[in-house]
Amino acid sequence: MALKAPPSQDIVIMGASGDLSQRKLIPAIYNLAAGSLLPPEGQIVGFARTDLGEQGFRDLARRSIQQFSRTGFDETVWAGLVPRITYVKNDDHAYGPLKRALRENERLIYMAIPPSALPDIITGLHDAELAQDTRIVVEKPFGHDLASARELNHVIHKVFHESQVFRIDHYLGKETVQNILVFRFGNSVFERVWDRDAVDHVQLTVAESIGIENRGAYFEEAGILRDIVQNHALQMLSLLTMEPPSNMAPESIRDEKIKVIRAMQPLNPARTVRGQYTGGTIDGQPVPGYRQEKDVSPDSMTETFFAAQMEIDSWRWAGVPFFVRTGKRLPGRATEIVVQFREPPLCFFEGTDVTHLPSDHLVMRIQPDEGIQFTFLAKRPGPEVGVQPVTMEFDYSSSFMTSPPEAYERLLHDVMVGDHTLFMREDAAERAWVVVEPALENPTPTCMYPAGSWGPREADQLIAPRAWHLHLEGVDDGR
């Protein structure tokens, strides 16, 4: 079903001068306008402590769009958008001017701010009588542990009903992540082998070649376990392993997701690996170690790499290990899920030269080169019986002659129409902290790995005698 323009409403960006606003939110709003998917009426209000003024914010928005919009910059689209753009400086008396800047009865308020700033913002909205008919978007990580997540929910629910709250994880806005549900429940041939009887193990890799990109202060507090595993990784796993919902209604899908997240066992610290990158080489260029990055302590033990074996204690998945790893300064950028099926018996090939049958595996490439691969065995040509892995492949760009839209475009549109499908519910946000908290409270020693490698050797030992898929298919780190 084609998307339609949402009803008229104002859009407010709290933290409008920040990096998230400039790189993602403003370009996403522009691209929605270019696709006729923005509300037909309503102001776009920047709200921040920076002293920009209306023209300054419009100039900032124009530069952001020119630099980061996936569709380029069109003067006609911009001309239609610019009269709706205004700015309010966040000072001691900001909420009166903010209220006067709004035009519509409904509004979307995006909290592109640190969690520590949320209580004051929420109080200000309440005091200005701006909570009614408002949907708020809250960025991840939602808190920094279970206690803070519960406190944050308590603060929010003093003013907003759960139906007004959209806890965003931009990974769930990626077309390839959403395709997990269609692939599973639209193709019965795979759903029938999607369980412990056929699956040997599952791998999830979120690899980045970049470092922390001048976010040292944030990363020192968060670490990659909070930044990636507690949200992105668990959300993707929940879509991969949930039971079929009764229908496509948002709450039906979210009900099944929380069931599987509750079945995820809390991490066993003994089955985790923490790492931190040292100086090395990326794409032939020398890069500094984490401790040499700006705003990072010279003796920091914060993890920039994390790997773990996870278990899901359900009838479908009991006994199947799930191996998760994520890291900064790895050889390349890739997010992929690998479903490794069990090895077949050899008895059929008795008397031939076949001595080993590699198992079939399915690869879902979330980014980049979005697509799906299925690798299976075929007979090699010739008079003798020999087998060789072959691959069937689907990729978005060649199949649909287009690249997937940006995640924030889809998610912002969903908020505007009130669709909660791709957003975390209160219970899921808190349960995710229960899953990862043992690894936060009892961290294992931090192992060093050179930038440009696939992480510490201990991660290879974690998955042994199996091997990480990207070790076989990706960039060789020379180890």
C-alpha positions as CSV (number, residue, x, y, z in Angstrom):
1,M,0.0,0.0,0.0
2,A,1.4,3.4,-1.0
3,L,2.3,5.8,1.7
4,K,0.2,9.0,1.9
5,A,0.9,12.4,3.3
6,P,0.1,12.5,7.1
7,P,-2.5,14.9,8.4
8,S,-1.5,18.5,9.1
9,Q,0.8,18.9,12.2
10,D,3.7,20.8,13.4
11,I,7.2,19.2,13.7
12,V,9.5,20.3,16.5
13,I,13.2,19.2,16.6
14,M,14.6,19.6,20.1
15,G,18.4,19.8,19.8
16,A,18.0,21.2,16.2
17,S,21.5,22.5,15.9
18,G,23.1,19.1,16.8
19,D,24.7,16.4,14.6
20,L,21.6,14.1,14.4
21,S,19.4,16.9,13.3
22,Q,21.8,18.1,10.6
23,R,22.8,14.7,9.3
24,K,19.5,12.8,9.5
25,L,16.4,14.6,10.6
26,I,16.5,17.8,8.4
27,P,17.4,15.8,5.3
28,A,14.7,13.2,6.0
29,I,12.1,16.0,6.4
30,Y,13.2,17.5,3.1
31,N,13.1,14.1,1.3
32,L,9.6,13.5,2.6
33,A,8.6,16.9,1.2
34,A,10.2,15.9,-2.1
35,G,8.1,12.8,-2.2
36,S,4.9,14.6,-1.2
37,L,4.9,12.7,2.1
38,L,5.1,15.6,4.5
39,P,2.0,17.0,6.3
40,P,0.4,19.5,3.9
41,E,0.3,22.2,6.6
42,G,2.3,22.9,9.8
43,Q,5.5,24.6,11.0
44,I,8.9,23.0,11.2
45,V,10.4,24.4,14.4
46,G,14.0,24.1,15.4
47,F,14.5,24.3,19.2
48,A,18.0,24.5,20.7
49,R,20.3,26.4,23.0
50,T,22.4,27.7,20.1
51,D,21.8,31.4,19.2
52,L,20.9,30.8,15.6
53,G,17.8,32.9,14.9
54,E,15.3,32.0,12.2
55,Q,17.5,32.9,9.2
56,G,20.5,31.1,10.8
57,F,18.5,27.9,11.2
58,R,17.2,28.1,7.7
59,D,20.8,28.5,6.4
60,L,21.8,25.5,8.5
61,A,18.9,23.5,7.2
62,R,19.8,24.3,3.6
63,R,23.5,23.3,4.1
64,S,22.4,20.0,5.8
65,I,20.1,19.1,2.9
66,Q,22.7,20.0,0.3
67,Q,25.3,17.8,2.1
68,F,23.3,14.8,3.3
69,S,20.0,14.5,1.3
70,R,20.0,11.2,-0.6
71,T,17.9,12.9,-3.4
72,G,20.1,15.9,-3.9
73,F,18.9,19.5,-3.6
74,D,16.0,20.9,-5.6
75,E,15.3,24.6,-5.4
76,T,11.6,24.2,-6.0
77,V,11.2,21.7,-3.1
78,W,13.2,24.0,-0.9
79,A,11.2,27.1,-1.8
80,G,8.0,25.3,-0.7
81,L,9.6,24.2,2.5
82,V,11.5,27.3,3.7
83,P,8.4,29.4,4.7
84,R,7.5,26.7,7.2
85,I,10.9,26.7,8.9
86,T,11.3,28.7,12.1
87,Y,13.5,28.7,15.2
88,V,13.1,29.2,18.9
89,K,16.1,29.5,21.2
90,N,15.9,27.3,24.3
91,D,16.4,29.7,27.3
92,D,14.6,30.2,30.6
93,H,11.4,31.5,28.9
94,A,11.5,29.4,25.8
95,Y,8.2,27.5,26.0
96,G,6.0,30.5,25.6
97,P,7.6,31.5,22.3
98,L,7.6,27.8,21.2
99,K,3.8,27.6,21.8
100,R,3.3,30.8,19.8
101,A,5.4,29.4,16.9
102,L,3.1,26.4,16.5
103,R,0.1,26.5,14.1
104,E,-1.6,23.1,14.2
105,N,-3.6,21.2,16.8
106,E,-1.3,18.2,16.6
107,R,2.5,18.0,16.7
108,L,5.5,15.7,16.6
109,I,8.3,16.6,18.9
110,Y,11.6,14.8,18.2
111,M,13.9,14.7,21.3
112,A,17.3,14.8,19.6
113,I,18.9,15.5,23.0
114,P,20.8,13.5,25.6
115,P,18.6,11.5,28.0
116,S,19.7,13.7,30.9
117,A,17.9,16.7,29.3
118,L,14.6,14.9,28.9
119,P,13.1,15.6,32.3
120,D,13.4,19.4,31.9
121,I,12.0,19.3,28.4
122,I,9.1,17.2,29.4
123,T,8.3,19.5,32.4
124,G,8.5,22.5,30.1
125,L,6.1,21.0,27.6
126,H,3.7,20.1,30.4
127,D,3.8,23.6,32.0
128,A,3.2,25.2,28.5
129,E,0.2,22.9,28.0
130,L,1.8,21.3,25.0
131,A,1.5,17.7,26.0
132,Q,-2.0,17.0,24.6
133,D,-2.2,15.9,21.0
134,T,1.6,15.5,20.9
135,R,3.7,12.6,19.9
136,I,7.3,12.5,21.2
137,V,10.2,10.6,19.7
138,V,12.9,9.5,22.1
139,E,16.3,8.4,20.8
140,K,18.4,5.4,21.9
141,P,20.0,4.4,24.2
142,F,16.9,4.6,26.4
143,G,18.7,5.1,29.7
144,H,22.1,3.7,30.5
145,D,20.9,0.7,32.6
146,L,17.6,-0.9,33.8
147,A,17.2,1.5,36.8
148,S,17.6,4.6,34.6
149,A,15.3,3.2,31.9
150,R,12.6,2.6,34.5
151,E,13.1,6.1,35.9
152,L,13.0,7.6,32.4
153,N,9.7,5.8,31.7
154,H,8.4,7.1,35.0
155,V,9.3,10.7,34.1
156,I,7.7,10.4,30.6
157,H,4.5,8.8,31.9
158,K,3.9,11.7,34.3
159,V,3.0,13.7,31.3
160,F,2.6,11.4,28.2
161,H,0.6,8.3,27.7
162,E,2.4,5.3,26.3
163,S,0.5,5.7,23.0
164,Q,2.1,9.1,22.6
165,V,5.7,7.8,23.0
166,F,7.8,6.5,20.1
167,R,11.2,5.0,21.3
168,I,13.2,5.1,18.0
169,D,15.8,2.7,16.8
170,H,16.8,3.8,13.3
171,Y,17.9,0.2,12.4
172,L,14.3,-0.8,12.4
173,G,13.6,1.8,9.7
174,K,15.9,0.1,7.3
175,E,14.1,-1.6,4.4
176,T,16.2,-4.7,4.8
177,V,15.4,-5.1,8.5
178,Q,11.7,-4.8,7.8
179,N,12.1,-7.4,5.0
180,I,13.0,-10.0,7.7
181,L,9.3,-10.3,8.5
182,V,8.2,-10.5,4.9
183,F,10.9,-13.1,4.1
184,R,10.0,-15.2,7.1
185,F,6.2,-15.1,7.0
186,G,5.7,-14.6,3.3
187,N,7.8,-17.7,2.3
188,S,6.6,-20.8,3.9
189,V,9.5,-22.9,2.6
190,F,11.8,-21.1,5.0
191,E,9.4,-20.8,8.0
192,R,9.2,-24.6,8.1
193,V,13.0,-24.9,8.8
194,W,13.2,-21.8,11.0
195,D,13.8,-23.6,14.3
196,R,16.2,-25.7,16.4
197,D,15.5,-28.9,14.3
198,A,17.2,-27.4,11.2
199,V,19.3,-24.5,12.4
200,D,22.8,-25.1,13.8
201,H,23.5,-21.5,14.9
202,V,22.9,-17.9,14.0
203,Q,25.4,-15.0,13.6
204,L,24.8,-11.3,13.8
205,T,27.6,-8.9,12.9
206,V,27.5,-5.1,13.0
207,A,30.9,-4.0,11.8
208,E,32.1,-0.5,11.2
209,S,35.4,0.7,9.8
210,I,34.9,4.2,11.3
211,G,36.1,5.1,14.8
212,I,34.1,7.1,17.3
213,E,34.0,10.3,15.1
214,N,34.6,12.9,17.7
215,R,32.1,11.4,20.1
216,G,34.6,10.5,22.8
217,A,32.7,12.0,25.7
218,Y,29.6,10.1,24.7
219,F,31.4,6.8,24.0
220,E,33.3,6.9,27.2
221,E,30.0,6.7,29.0
222,A,28.2,4.4,26.7
223,G,30.6,1.9,25.2
224,I,29.5,-0.3,22.3
225,L,27.5,-2.7,24.4
226,R,25.0,0.1,25.3
227,D,25.4,1.8,21.9
228,I,24.7,-1.2,19.6
229,V,23.9,-4.5,21.4
230,Q,21.2,-3.4,23.8
231,N,19.1,-1.9,21.1
232,H,20.1,-2.6,17.4
233,A,21.2,-6.2,17.9
234,L,18.4,-7.3,20.2
235,Q,15.8,-5.6,18.0
236,M,17.1,-7.4,14.9
237,L,17.2,-10.7,16.7
238,S,13.7,-10.3,18.0
239,L,12.4,-9.9,14.4
240,L,14.4,-12.9,13.3
241,T,13.2,-15.2,16.0
242,M,9.7,-14.0,17.0
243,E,6.6,-16.2,16.5
244,P,4.2,-15.4,13.6
245,P,1.9,-12.5,14.7
246,S,-1.9,-13.0,14.2
247,N,-1.9,-10.0,11.8
248,M,0.1,-7.0,10.8
249,A,-1.4,-4.7,13.4
250,P,1.4,-2.8,15.3
251,E,0.5,-4.3,18.7
252,S,0.3,-7.8,17.3
253,I,3.9,-7.5,16.1
254,R,5.1,-5.8,19.3
255,D,3.4,-8.5,21.4
256,E,5.4,-11.2,19.7
257,K,8.6,-9.3,19.9
258,I,8.4,-8.9,23.6
259,K,7.7,-12.6,24.0
260,V,11.0,-13.5,22.4
261,I,12.9,-10.8,24.2
262,R,11.6,-12.2,27.5
263,A,12.9,-15.6,26.3
264,M,16.4,-14.2,25.7
265,Q,18.5,-15.3,28.6
266,P,20.6,-12.6,30.4
267,L,24.1,-12.6,29.1
268,N,26.6,-14.9,30.7
269,P,29.8,-12.7,31.2
270,A,31.9,-15.9,30.7
271,R,30.6,-16.1,27.2
272,T,31.3,-12.5,26.2
273,V,34.4,-10.7,24.8
274,R,35.2,-7.1,25.2
275,G,37.8,-5.3,23.0
276,Q,39.3,-1.9,22.3
277,Y,41.1,-0.8,19.1
278,T,44.6,0.3,19.1
279,G,46.4,2.2,16.3
280,G,46.3,0.5,12.9
281,T,45.5,0.9,9.2
282,I,42.1,1.3,7.5
283,D,41.9,1.5,3.7
284,G,45.7,1.9,3.6
285,Q,45.6,4.9,5.9
286,P,47.0,5.0,9.5
287,V,44.4,5.7,12.2
288,P,44.9,6.3,15.9
289,G,43.9,4.0,18.7
290,Y,40.8,4.6,20.8
291,R,42.8,6.1,23.7
292,Q,44.3,8.7,21.4
293,E,40.8,9.9,20.3
294,K,39.5,13.3,21.4
295,D,37.8,13.3,24.9
296,V,39.0,9.8,25.7
297,S,40.9,8.9,28.8
298,P,44.4,7.8,28.2
299,D,43.9,4.7,30.3
300,S,40.3,4.0,29.3
301,M,39.0,0.5,29.3
302,T,35.7,1.3,27.5
303,E,34.9,-1.4,24.9
304,T,34.8,-0.6,21.2
305,F,34.2,-4.2,20.4
306,F,31.8,-6.7,22.0
307,A,30.9,-10.3,21.2
308,A,28.6,-12.7,23.0
309,Q,26.9,-16.0,22.8
310,M,23.2,-15.6,23.5
311,E,20.5,-18.2,24.2
312,I,16.7,-18.0,23.6
313,D,14.9,-20.4,25.9
314,S,11.8,-21.1,23.8
315,W,10.3,-24.2,22.2
316,R,11.5,-22.9,18.8
317,W,15.1,-21.9,19.7
318,A,16.2,-23.8,22.8
319,G,19.8,-25.1,22.3
320,V,20.6,-22.9,19.3
321,P,23.5,-20.6,20.0
322,F,23.2,-17.0,18.8
323,F,26.6,-15.3,18.3
324,V,26.6,-11.5,18.2
325,R,29.5,-9.2,17.6
326,T,30.0,-5.6,16.8
327,G,33.0,-3.3,16.7
328,K,34.6,-0.1,15.6
329,R,37.6,0.1,13.3
330,L,37.0,-3.3,11.7
331,P,38.2,-3.9,8.1
332,G,34.9,-2.8,6.5
333,R,31.3,-1.7,7.1
334,A,28.8,-4.5,7.1
335,T,25.7,-5.5,9.0
336,E,24.6,-9.0,8.3
337,I,22.7,-12.0,9.8
338,V,23.8,-15.5,9.0
339,V,21.5,-18.5,9.6
340,Q,23.6,-21.6,9.5
341,F,21.7,-24.8,8.9
342,R,22.8,-28.2,10.3
343,E,25.2,-30.3,8.3
344,P,23.6,-33.2,6.4
345,P,24.7,-36.9,7.0
346,L,27.4,-38.4,4.7
347,C,25.9,-41.9,4.3
348,F,24.4,-41.1,0.9
349,F,27.9,-40.4,-0.4
350,E,29.6,-43.5,0.9
351,G,32.1,-44.9,-1.6
352,T,32.7,-41.5,-3.3
353,D,35.4,-38.9,-2.8
354,V,33.1,-36.7,-0.8
355,T,34.4,-36.6,2.8
356,H,32.7,-33.4,4.1
357,L,29.4,-31.6,3.4
358,P,29.4,-28.0,4.3
359,S,26.1,-26.8,5.7
360,D,23.7,-24.6,3.8
361,H,23.5,-21.0,5.1
362,L,21.4,-18.0,4.5
363,V,22.8,-14.4,4.7
364,M,20.7,-11.3,5.1
365,R,22.8,-8.3,4.3
366,I,21.3,-5.3,6.1
367,Q,23.9,-2.8,4.8
368,P,25.6,-2.1,2.5
369,D,24.8,-4.0,-0.7
370,E,21.4,-4.8,0.7
371,G,20.2,-8.2,-0.2
372,I,19.8,-11.9,0.6
373,Q,22.1,-14.9,-0.3
374,F,21.3,-18.6,0.0
375,T,24.3,-20.9,-0.3
376,F,23.6,-24.6,-0.9
377,L,25.5,-27.6,-2.4
378,A,25.5,-28.7,-6.0
379,K,27.4,-31.5,-7.9
380,R,30.5,-30.3,-9.8
381,P,30.4,-31.1,-13.5
382,G,32.3,-34.3,-14.5
383,P,32.0,-38.1,-14.2
384,E,33.0,-38.2,-10.6
385,V,30.8,-37.3,-7.7
386,G,32.0,-34.0,-6.1
387,V,30.1,-31.2,-4.4
388,Q,30.6,-27.5,-4.4
389,P,28.8,-24.6,-2.6
390,V,26.9,-22.4,-5.0
391,T,24.9,-19.2,-4.2
392,M,21.6,-17.8,-5.2
393,E,21.5,-14.1,-4.6
394,F,18.9,-11.3,-4.5
395,D,19.9,-7.6,-4.1
396,Y,17.7,-4.6,-3.8
397,S,19.4,-2.3,-6.3
398,S,19.2,-4.7,-9.3
399,S,15.8,-6.2,-8.4
400,F,13.9,-3.0,-7.8
401,M,16.2,-0.6,-9.7
402,T,16.4,1.6,-6.7
403,S,18.2,1.9,-3.4
404,P,16.2,1.7,-0.2
405,P,15.1,5.0,1.4
406,E,16.7,6.4,4.5
407,A,15.5,4.8,7.7
408,Y,14.6,8.2,9.3
409,E,12.3,9.0,6.5
410,R,10.2,5.9,7.1
411,L,10.3,6.3,10.9
412,L,9.3,10.0,10.9
413,H,6.4,9.2,8.5
414,D,5.3,6.4,10.9
415,V,5.3,8.8,13.8
416,M,3.3,11.3,11.9
417,V,0.6,8.8,11.2
418,G,0.7,7.2,14.6
419,D,2.1,3.8,13.6
420,H,4.0,2.1,16.5
421,T,5.1,-1.0,14.6
422,L,8.8,-0.2,14.3
423,F,9.1,1.4,17.8
424,M,10.0,-0.1,21.1
425,R,7.3,-0.5,23.7
426,E,8.0,0.3,27.4
427,D,8.3,-3.4,28.4
428,A,10.6,-4.2,25.5
429,A,12.9,-1.3,26.3
430,E,13.3,-2.4,30.0
431,R,13.6,-6.1,29.2
432,A,16.5,-5.4,26.8
433,W,18.5,-3.9,29.7
434,V,17.7,-7.1,31.8
435,V,19.4,-9.1,29.0
436,V,22.6,-7.1,28.8
437,E,23.0,-6.0,32.4
438,P,25.1,-9.0,33.7
439,A,27.8,-8.0,31.1
440,L,27.6,-4.4,32.3
441,E,27.8,-5.3,36.0
442,N,30.5,-8.0,35.6
443,P,32.6,-6.9,32.6
444,T,35.3,-9.2,31.3
445,P,38.8,-7.8,30.8
446,T,39.2,-5.6,27.7
447,C,41.3,-7.2,25.0
448,M,43.2,-5.0,22.6
449,Y,43.0,-5.4,18.8
450,P,44.7,-3.4,16.0
451,A,42.5,-1.1,13.9
452,G,41.8,-2.9,10.6
453,S,41.5,-6.4,12.1
454,W,38.3,-8.3,12.9
455,G,38.7,-7.7,16.6
456,P,40.5,-9.7,19.3
457,R,41.4,-13.3,18.9
458,E,39.2,-14.2,21.9
459,A,36.1,-13.5,19.7
460,D,37.3,-16.3,17.3
461,Q,37.7,-18.6,20.4
462,L,34.2,-17.7,21.5
463,I,32.6,-19.1,18.3
464,A,35.0,-22.0,17.8
465,P,34.9,-24.6,16.4
466,R,32.6,-22.6,14.1
467,A,34.0,-19.5,12.3
468,W,32.6,-16.0,11.8
469,H,31.2,-15.6,8.3
470,L,32.8,-12.3,7.5
471,H,36.2,-13.9,8.3
472,L,35.6,-16.2,5.4
473,E,33.8,-13.8,3.0
474,G,35.1,-10.4,3.9
475,V,38.4,-8.6,4.2
476,D,41.3,-10.6,5.4
477,D,43.0,-8.9,8.3
478,G,46.2,-10.8,7.9
479,R,46.1,-12.6,11.2
